[in-house]
Amino acid sequence: MLHTVLILGAIKTSEVQHLMSHLSQHTHRILLLDTRCFGSDNFISWDPVTAQGYLHIHNEDIAFSQIHSVFWDHLYPFTSNNGDTTASSQKHNDKYSLLEVLLLQPHIRWFNSVAVIRSHKCKPWQLAAAAQCELLIPETCIGNHPDQLRLFLHKHTQVAVKPVHGGRFTYRLNHNDQHAIDALCDGYDEPKTLQQYIGGTNIRSYFIDNYCFSGELQSAYVDFREDLYTRYLPHMLPDQQAQRARNLMQKLGMRWGAIDWRLDEYGRYYFLEINPAPRFEYFEAMSQLPIAATLSRRLCSMA
C-alpha cells in the first residue's frame, strides 16, 4: 500500500514549497489540502457504519487509512463558490464538521494535531504547563482587570506587552510612561499578557521528535520578527533545558514546534512560548540547519 503524506496549507507559502521539495525525495505520495478549496477542488466522504472515510483530491480517492502522516502548516478559512468567506455561516459549520472527521483520525501521525493547534490559542494554559515542566517563565500577569494590570505595570521597570491569543507583535512599556499605561488599562475589556521584560538575547529552538535545532537571534527590537536585520548565531541548548522542553511537548501532545527563549546575562533561559506550526524557512536559510530535511524524514518514518 502506498502511504500518503498530507500537508494542510497552500502551495504559495515558502515553508510548504521547501518541505515538499524534501518530501519528493522519499517514496511516499505527497498531497496538499488547501482548505480554501474544500467543497470545490477537494472533498471528503464518510461512512459512519464502517467508520471509513475518503479524501477526494486532485482526481484521486485516498482512504483515510492510507494517510500516514499530516503536516499542519495552516488551516485557511473556507470560501464559497463566489469567493466570499463563510466564517459565520451554517455552511462553514457543516464544512468544518465534515473536515474534523479527518482531523480526528487517531491512526495518523500528526505534526501537529488539531487539539495541539487549539491549545496554542490558549497561551495562559501553555505558560502554566511550561512552569509545571520546570521551565522558568518571566513574572506574568494575564487578564483584563485594570487595577491588577496597573499594579503589575508599576511593579516592574519595563514590561513586555503581548496578546493573549497571539498573532500580534510584542512591545515594551516603561513604568514611568503614564500616558501609555492609562491607554492600556482604560481598554480593560481587551485582555492583555504582561510580562517582566527580560534583558539579554533571543534563542529559538526547533524540536522535531527527539531532534533539536537552536540558534541565537540578535536584534535590538523587542520582537525580533519585526527586525529585517536580525543576526543569526549558532547556539547549543543545554541538555537539561532541552529535556524539559521535550517534557513540555509531550505534555502538550506535540511532535514538532518552535520555542522562543530569552537568555539573560546570568545564563538563565526564560520560556516565552511554544508554537506548534512555526515558520521555519527563513531560519533554516540563515542557519543552514536541516529542519525541512528532518521534518520530511520524520513524516515518512514508520516509527
Residue pairs with C-beta under 8 A, 6 or more apart in sequence:
1 66
2 28
2 29
2 66
3 28
3 29
3 66
3 67
3 68
3 300
4 28
4 29
4 30
4 31
4 62
4 66
4 67
4 68
5 23
5 26
5 28
5 29
5 30
5 31
5 68
5 69
5 70
5 71
5 299
5 300
6 31
6 32
6 33
6 55
6 67
6 69
6 70
6 71
7 16
7 19
7 20
7 30
7 31
7 32
7 33
7 70
7 71
7 73
8 33
8 35
8 70
8 71
8 72
8 73
8 74
8 75
9 15
9 16
9 32
9 33
9 34
9 71
9 72
9 73
9 74
9 76
10 16
10 32
10 34
10 36
10 73
10 74
10 76
11 17
11 20
11 32
11 34
13 73
13 74
14 281
14 282
15 73
15 279
15 280
15 281
15 292
16 32
16 73
18 281
18 284
18 292
19 71
19 73
19 292
19 295
19 296
20 30
20 32
21 292
22 292
22 293
22 295
22 296
23 30
23 296
23 299
23 300
24 30
25 296
26 296
26 297
26 300
27 300
28 68
28 299
28 300
29 62
31 55
31 57
31 58
31 60
31 62
33 42
33 55
33 57
34 41
34 42
34 76
35 75
35 76
35 77
35 78
35 99
36 76
36 77
36 78
36 79
37 79
38 44
38 78
38 95
38 99
39 78
39 95
40 79
40 81
41 57
41 58
42 55
42 56
42 57
42 58
43 55
43 56
43 57
44 53
44 54
44 55
44 56
44 98
44 99
44 101
44 102
45 53
45 54
45 56
46 52
46 53
46 54
46 98
46 101
47 53
52 63
52 64
52 65
53 63
53 64
53 101
53 102
53 105
54 61
54 62
54 63
54 64
55 61
55 62
55 64
55 67
55 102
56 62
64 102
64 105
64 108
65 107
67 102
67 105
67 108
68 108
68 109
68 299
68 300
69 108
69 109
69 110
69 111
69 299
69 300
70 108
70 109
70 110
70 111
71 111
71 295
71 299
72 110
72 111
72 112
72 113
72 114
72 117
72 276
72 277
73 277
74 277
75 117
77 85
77 86
77 87
77 92
78 85
78 86
78 87
78 91
78 92
78 95
78 96
79 85
79 86
80 86
80 91
86 92
86 95
100 114
103 113
103 114
104 114
109 255
109 299
110 116
110 255
111 255
111 256
111 295
111 298
111 299
112 253
112 254
112 255
112 256
112 257
112 276
112 277
113 253
115 253
116 252
116 253
116 254
116 276
117 276
117 277
119 125
119 126
119 252
119 253
119 276
120 126
120 166
120 274
120 275
120 276
120 277
121 165
121 166
123 142
123 162
123 164
123 165
123 166
123 193
123 273
124 142
124 164
124 193
126 252
126 273
126 274
127 137
127 140
127 142
127 271
127 273
129 248
129 251
129 252
130 137
130 248
130 271
130 274
131 137
132 251
133 244
133 245
133 247
133 248
133 251
134 244
134 247
135 244
135 245
135 248
135 269
135 271
136 268
136 269
136 270
136 271
137 195
137 270
137 271
137 272
138 160
138 195
138 196
138 197
138 198
138 262
138 270
138 272
139 156
139 195
139 196
140 193
140 194
140 195
140 196
141 148
141 149
141 151
141 152
141 193
141 194
141 195
142 164
142 191
142 192
142 193
142 194
143 149
143 191
143 192
144 188
144 189
144 190
144 191
144 192
145 188
146 185
146 186
146 188
149 184
149 185
149 188
149 192
149 194
150 181
150 185
152 159
152 194
153 159
153 173
153 175
153 181
153 184
153 185
153 194
154 175
154 181
155 175
156 175
156 196
156 197
157 174
157 175
157 197
158 172
158 173
158 174
158 175
158 196
158 197
159 172
159 173
159 175
159 194
159 195
159 196
159 197
160 170
160 171
160 172
160 173
160 194
160 195
160 196
160 197
160 198
160 222
161 170
161 171
161 172
161 173
161 184
161 192
161 193
161 194
162 168
162 170
162 192
162 193
162 194
162 195
163 192
163 193
164 191
164 192
164 193
166 273
169 223
169 225
169 226
170 222
170 223
171 222
171 223
172 197
172 222
173 180
173 181
173 184
174 180
175 181
184 192
195 272
197 222
198 262
198 264
198 270
199 264
199 265
200 262
200 263
200 264
200 265
201 216
201 217
201 218
201 262
201 263
202 216
202 217
202 218
202 219
202 224
202 260
202 261
202 262
202 263
203 214
203 215
203 216
203 217
203 235
203 237
203 260
203 261
203 262
203 263
203 269
204 214
204 215
204 217
204 258
204 259
204 260
204 261
204 283
205 212
205 213
205 214
205 237
205 242
205 245
205 258
205 259
205 261
206 212
206 213
206 214
206 256
206 257
206 258
206 278
206 280
206 283
206 289
206 291
207 242
207 245
207 246
207 249
207 254
207 256
207 257
207 258
207 259
208 255
208 256
208 291
208 294
208 295
208 298
209 255
209 256
209 298
210 246
211 294
211 298
212 237
212 242
212 245
213 287
213 289
213 290
213 291
213 294
214 235
214 236
214 237
215 232
215 233
215 234
215 235
215 283
215 286
215 287
215 289
216 232
216 233
216 234
216 235
216 263
217 224
217 230
217 231
217 232
218 230
218 231
218 232
218 233
219 227
219 229
219 230
219 231
220 227
221 227
221 230
224 230
232 283
232 286
232 287
234 287
237 245
237 269
238 269
241 269
245 259
245 274
248 274
249 255
249 257
249 274
252 274
252 276
254 274
254 276
255 298
256 276
256 295
256 298
257 274
257 275
257 276
257 277
257 278
258 274
258 275
258 278
258 280
259 271
259 272
259 273
259 274
259 275
260 272
260 273
260 274
260 275
261 269
261 270
261 271
261 272
262 269
262 270
262 272
263 269
263 270
264 270
280 291
280 292
281 292
283 289
283 291
284 290
284 291
284 292
